[in-house]
Amino acid sequence: MNALPLKENLKKYTGMASCPVRNVISRFSGKWTMLVLCVLAENEATRFNEIGRAIPDISPKVLTETLKSLEADGLISRKLYAEIPPKVEYSLTELGKSLMPLLGSLIEWALDNFNAIAKR
């Protein structure tokens, strides 16, 4: 990254609507979002309860909110089957799949550096 003078940085990053970095990263920077994306990346189509079992410390309410947010952002799709009881499956969209190699690099970095960071 090139160093920019402070005034240019302030113009570039202060407005949420005009700052692509803040705007895009805020879409998947929630506490559970990356974990949900990782679960969906490991499976072609995943049901709500399966996601909940894979992330046992997420509440159903927060999981629902996270899935709705990811769907609204176009990172996942929700498929509802006309059955009784209703069957719903979630999967990554092409946009979501395109994000996973980048998150994979971040996860690899986190695994490599977790002990050093946890000591502080």
PADONU-805993 format. One line per field, with one value per residue (C-alpha): residue number from 1; residue in one letter; chain; x, y, z. Coordinates in nm, 3 decimals. Last residue first. Layout:
! residues N
n: c(NUM_...) $
res: c(a_...) $
chain: c(A_...) $
c1: c(X_...) $
c2: c(Y_...) $
c3: c(Z_...) $
! end
This chain:
! residues 120
n: c(120_119_118_117_116_115_114_113_112_111_110_109_108_107_106_105_104_103_102_101_100_99_98_97_96_95_94_93_92_91_90_89_88_87_86_85_84_83_82_81_80_79_78_77_76_75_74_73_72_71_70_69_68_67_66_65_64_63_62_61_60_59_58_57_56_55_54_53_52_51_50_49_48_47_46_45_44_43_42_41_40_39_38_37_36_35_34_33_32_31_30_29_28_27_26_25_24_23_22_21_20_19_18_17_16_15_14_13_12_11_10_9_8_7_6_5_4_3_2_1) $
res: c(r_k_a_i_a_n_f_n_d_l_a_w_e_i_l_s_g_l_l_p_m_l_s_k_g_l_e_t_l_s_y_e_v_k_p_p_i_e_a_y_l_k_r_s_i_l_g_d_a_e_l_s_k_l_t_e_t_l_v_k_p_s_i_d_p_i_a_r_g_i_e_n_f_r_t_a_e_n_e_a_l_v_c_l_v_l_m_t_w_k_g_s_f_r_s_i_v_n_r_v_p_c_s_a_m_g_t_y_k_k_l_n_e_k_l_p_l_a_n_m) $
chain: c(A_A_A_A_A_A_A_A_A_A_A_A_A_A_A_A_A_A_A_A_A_A_A_A_A_A_A_A_A_A_A_A_A_A_A_A_A_A_A_A_A_A_A_A_A_A_A_A_A_A_A_A_A_A_A_A_A_A_A_A_A_A_A_A_A_A_A_A_A_A_A_A_A_A_A_A_A_A_A_A_A_A_A_A_A_A_A_A_A_A_A_A_A_A_A_A_A_A_A_A_A_A_A_A_A_A_A_A_A_A_A_A_A_A_A_A_A_A_A_A) $
c1: c(-0.036_0.010_-0.296_-0.128_0.182_-0.019_-0.264_-0.001_0.006_-0.361_-0.462_-0.249_-0.411_-0.755_-0.670_-0.549_-0.866_-1.070_-0.915_-0.975_-1.336_-1.444_-1.501_-1.727_-1.946_-1.981_-2.061_-2.329_-2.255_-2.519_-2.815_-3.086_-3.442_-3.689_-4.039_-4.214_-4.401_-4.241_-4.223_-3.844_-3.689_-3.347_-3.143_-2.844_-2.521_-2.286_-2.548_-2.537_-2.900_-2.820_-2.526_-2.744_-3.027_-2.780_-2.626_-2.965_-3.081_-2.754_-2.791_-3.143_-3.046_-2.765_-2.404_-2.201_-2.251_-2.100_-2.112_-2.435_-2.592_-2.487_-2.646_-2.960_-2.998_-2.952_-2.642_-2.595_-2.260_-2.066_-1.721_-1.783_-2.106_-1.922_-1.654_-1.915_-2.081_-1.745_-1.669_-2.002_-1.996_-1.828_-1.918_-1.656_-1.837_-2.030_-1.819_-1.528_-1.714_-1.821_-1.507_-1.276_-1.507_-1.525_-1.792_-2.090_-1.887_-1.734_-1.406_-1.177_-1.069_-1.110_-0.925_-0.652_-0.609_-0.577_-0.327_-0.089_-0.097_0.144_0.119_0.000) $
c2: c(-1.042_-1.421_-1.476_-1.282_-1.497_-1.816_-1.723_-1.631_-1.929_-2.011_-1.649_-1.626_-1.942_-1.799_-1.475_-1.669_-1.878_-1.559_-1.448_-1.787_-1.775_-1.441_-1.573_-1.843_-1.576_-1.393_-1.721_-1.776_-1.981_-2.222_-2.229_-2.491_-2.459_-2.744_-2.656_-2.917_-2.989_-2.944_-2.668_-2.641_-2.304_-2.226_-1.951_-1.804_-1.675_-1.383_-1.158_-0.892_-0.957_-1.330_-1.262_-1.036_-1.288_-1.566_-1.355_-1.258_-1.622_-1.733_-1.458_-1.573_-1.942_-1.867_-1.926_-2.140_-2.466_-2.356_-2.679_-2.778_-2.442_-2.478_-2.823_-2.682_-2.421_-2.665_-2.676_-2.697_-2.772_-2.810_-2.688_-2.335_-2.315_-2.387_-2.132_-1.864_-1.926_-1.893_-1.573_-1.421_-1.512_-1.212_-0.972_-0.875_-1.005_-0.707_-0.452_-0.548_-0.427_-0.086_-0.011_-0.087_0.054_0.394_0.610_0.505_0.482_0.829_0.859_0.638_0.824_1.183_1.108_0.924_1.220_1.463_1.234_1.218_0.885_0.597_0.348_0.000) $
c3: c(2.501_2.503_2.279_1.997_1.988_2.026_1.748_1.490_1.254_1.305_1.248_0.932_0.796_0.879_0.697_0.393_0.395_0.423_0.094_-0.068_0.065_-0.082_-0.437_-0.295_-0.135_-0.466_-0.642_-0.379_-0.070_0.052_0.288_0.305_0.433_0.487_0.599_0.816_0.600_0.261_0.001_0.002_0.086_-0.060_0.101_-0.080_0.067_0.002_-0.159_0.111_0.203_0.234_0.464_0.680_0.698_0.790_1.066_1.208_1.213_1.376_1.635_1.723_1.725_1.971_1.865_2.109_1.920_1.589_1.384_1.560_1.472_1.108_1.102_1.263_0.988_0.700_0.484_0.109_-0.061_0.263_0.369_0.239_0.439_0.763_0.671_0.593_0.929_1.104_0.916_1.018_1.386_1.552_1.274_1.016_0.709_0.574_0.766_0.541_0.233_0.359_0.554_0.261_-0.008_0.161_0.000_0.210_0.530_0.486_0.675_0.466_0.150_0.266_0.590_0.402_0.166_0.457_0.632_0.336_0.157_0.203_-0.079_0.000) $
! end
